[in-house]
Every structure is written in C-alpha cells, then in structure tokens.
Amino acid sequence: MQTEIILKMEGICKSFPGVRALHNVDFVLRKGEIHALMGENGAGKSTLTKILNGVYEKDAGRIMIEGRPVHFKSPQDAQNMGIGTVFQEIALCPNLTVAENMFIGRSRDVFVNWKQMNEKAAAMLRSLGIPASPTQELASCSIAVQQMIAIARAVDMDCKILILDEPTSSLDEDEVQKLFALMRELKARGVGIIFITHFLDQVYAISDRITVLRNGELIGEYLTAELPQIELVAKMMGKALSDVSAMKKQEPSKSDKRVPVFAAKELSSAAGVKPFDFTIHKGEVNGFAGLLGSGRSESVRAIFAADKITGGEVKINGKRVKIRTPLHAMKHGIGYLPEDRKSEGIIDELSVRDNIILALQVMKGFFKPLARKQAEEFANQYIKLLDIKTPSLDTPIKSLSGGNQQKVILARWLLTHPMYLILDEPTRGIDVGTKVEIQKLVLKLAADGMSLTFISSEIDEMLRVCSRLIVMKDREIVGELSGENMTEQNVMHMIAQGGK
C-alpha cells in the first residue's frame, strides 16, 4: 500500500448555534488507501466531510492537499481540487441515460457531441468494470450499478479523494462485493477513499485504516488489522459494549402447552410468500432469518396484512379472527415497524409529535382527533423513555438522524400498547450505540410480557435477541432453530441446504 499523504486536516473546529460539532479534529488520508471514518450519529463524521467537500466552512484549523494549504468556499472549489463525493441517497436523474448522468452539468458547450460523450462514457464504464451501457436509461440499472455510476462520475472529474457516505446501505451482499471490487480498482489507481458506513463487517472487509470520532472529537487513528472489532465498538461508544446476550431471554419449550398469542396456519399473500404456519407466545422474541429476497419481509407483511392476504387462517389467544387490513391487525394488538423507514415509516414533513401519535390516531379515527395537550403529553413521555434527540416536538422528523427517526417509529407503536410487535430491520443504518439501545429495549419489552418478531440482516444481532429463529429460503420456511442449535453456522447451513 502506498503511504504518500494526499490529505491532511489539522485542528478542524466547527460550531453551529448551541452545538459544538467538531473540536480540534485531525484526519489524514494516504494515496491509494481506503480509510473508514467511524463514529455514532452525532460524532461529527458528516460535518467533517462537509467541510472537506466545501458544503461548510471550518471555524478553525487547516486543510492541506498534497502538502499545499487549501480553502474551500463551495463544493465547486472542492471538486476543482479533485474531491468527489457520493452520498447515501443517489443524486442522479433516473430518466436520463447513463452517459447523460455522468456528464450532466460539466460541459460549457452550447451543443452536445453525443457520439463523443457516449464513447467517453463507455470507455470509463469499461475501465472501471461497471456493467452498464452509456445509452441505457439510468432507471433500468440496479441500485448498485447506479451507485457505481455516481462513483464513476465523481472519479472522472480528476478525482484524487473520493468520499463514500453509506454507499452500501441499500445493496444486497452480491452488490456490495461488486462495489468493493470497484473501490479496490480505484485504490490501485492511487485514489484515496474515505468510507463511511454503519456496517462493521464491511469496514474490516475493505478498509486499511480507521479513524474514530466521538462527540465531535478525535478518538484515534488505527490500522484496521490491529484494531479488534469489539475495541472499535468500545471506542465509538466511549464504553465497553453491553453484553446484550447476557440478558434473560424467554426460551421456547417443545412441551409448551400455552395458547400462542398469535398463530397463523397456511398464511399466504399476494406478495408471493409460500403458505406458512407461524406461532409466537407471550414474552417471546423470535425472528425470520434468511438472505435478502428469502421472504422474511413478505412473511411479516402477511402477518400484519400489509400485503393482500390470499389464504390461511389466524388465531389470537386461541380465537379465530379475520385480519385483512393493517387496521384490523392494529385493532387486534399488532404493531409493525417496516423495513423501509423512509418510504413506509416516517412522514417526513410531519413533526416528531405527529409521527409519534399517528398509529394511535388512526385507531381512534381521524374524526376523533387527540387533544393537543394529550398529544404533547404522549410525545414527551416516549421522547423521554426512548431518549429521542430532537430540538422540539414540532421539529420535522426529516431533520432527525436515522437512529432518532427509528426511535420515533418505535414510540409510535409503543404508544398503542401492542401485545405483539413486529420489527423489520429496526437497526439498519443507525449507529452502534442506538443499535444496542434498541436490542436492550426489545428484551425489556419481552420481559414485560410483549411478544416480538425481530428481523435483521446481521445474524449475530438476531442471535443476541431472539430465542427462536425461523429460517427462510426462496420465500419458504425451511426450518427452525432454538437453544444451543441457534448458531450462525447452523443458520448458514440451513439456508444453504434448504433445511436438509
């Protein structure tokens, strides 16, 4: 690995009204390295990179690129110095072609030489191994390929430094590996890459060094190979990671004669999940495990009737009931935190208060609105309970961090006092500290008698909180694991072998 320093940030400080975002932070990036910038939400990662890409101006400190002091007053200044940024939300135009997206806004010519543009785009795509044609519409590309095209656009602008902010949050495992191959190609060309992610395994799979920030201050810079994962978590949190697995879990018993809180038989939906049987008892935390596309989400959506039910029967506390809509499910004491927080969870223009009371208001009916005073009391109660960081009740939820948005959705369902709560990817895209808080909350709710289904792409997380795992493959249940049999190896084996 090359060791030439391409970027040095020294003593960087930045404050906003009432908030000290960064205090005396140093950061060093070397040519041809992938450097992970780590920290919980609010640690200062975004502020530091926004100073580097010209969105914010620093209050103090200096930035040097290839040994020369630089000062950015705009993103264009940073771009002119070879700094490219690809954000989590892909800022491209899906109705334009791949080539048009790669070159839009970069030509000052009145007339576009389409042939030349497409040829240049094709050469760039080939050189980076991106499986796309310059003339195809961007919308026809997978999210992973769109992410690669955004990187290609940034790299083609004489990029020396590439900032990747949560580039893998919407990708499956195969797509992540394709993106990693592109990152390694750019690394071999000498590009310095700043990689921001919440996925710890990915940090260890791809990065050379790690810099940790906490509460706007530098904790340290480390060689990835020399920093154990548990120590990284401890440095990010400022304390040792609580052993969630040591908390008491409600273990299922094969001889359990209790009536299940919820039971489904031959349940199926229009989403294509194959008919399945399912039970959960009071105080149990179970989970659906499987690869992306295995049917995990489709199964719990069928339980909540979020997709049209096409067959099967449901019993609650031993009595047969009809659940054909989410409102039916809610009125029978079922809550559901969806996988896609952005499109199905939050209503981003509404306030934190209105997002919290939403489910309760739906159950009451919109012709019986909650009194303002009561709504504020409910919201304040759960903001305190879940330690939701928000300037006020009236703050639009879109202004909150991902972890705090997730807590608001949790508050929404807890306010309805469900007997059974489904959590689909409740910790995706949020910091380690908030993940641990949510895991602890799940186990506490179960200890208090609530039944929960917990789904996560991170199997180790499911092993920590679930007492029983229902394993899925190709939208079909292929087996169950509990007790001592609940190991990552057994889950993987069951997925691979289809339960055999």
Secondary structure as UniProt FT lines:
FT   STRAND          5..16
FT   TURN            17..18
FT   STRAND          19..30
FT   TURN            31..32
FT   STRAND          34..38
FT   TURN            41..42
FT   HELIX           45..52
FT   TURN            53..54
FT   STRAND          60..65
FT   TURN            66..67
FT   STRAND          68..70
FT   HELIX           75..80
FT   TURN            81..82
FT   STRAND          83..86
FT   TURN            94..95
FT   HELIX           98..103
FT   TURN            104..105
FT   HELIX           114..128
FT   TURN            134..135
FT   HELIX           138..140
FT   HELIX           143..155
FT   TURN            156..158
FT   STRAND          161..165
FT   TURN            167..170
FT   HELIX           173..188
FT   TURN            189..190
FT   STRAND          192..196
FT   HELIX           200..206
FT   STRAND          209..214
FT   TURN            215..216
FT   STRAND          217..223
FT   HELIX           224..226
FT   HELIX           229..237
FT   HELIX           244..246
FT   TURN            254..255
FT   STRAND          262..269
FT   TURN            270..271
FT   STRAND          276..280
FT   TURN            282..283
FT   STRAND          285..289
FT   TURN            292..293
FT   HELIX           296..303
FT   TURN            304..305
FT   STRAND          309..316
FT   TURN            317..318
FT   STRAND          319..321
FT   HELIX           326..331
FT   TURN            332..333
FT   STRAND          334..337
FT   HELIX           341..345
FT   TURN            348..349
FT   HELIX           352..364
FT   TURN            366..367
FT   HELIX           372..386
FT   TURN            393..394
FT   HELIX           397..399
FT   HELIX           402..414
FT   TURN            415..416
FT   STRAND          420..424
FT   TURN            426..429
FT   HELIX           432..447
FT   TURN            448..449
FT   STRAND          451..455
FT   HELIX           459..465
FT   STRAND          468..473
FT   TURN            474..475
FT   STRAND          476..482
FT   HELIX           483..485
FT   HELIX           488..497
FT   TURN            498..499
//
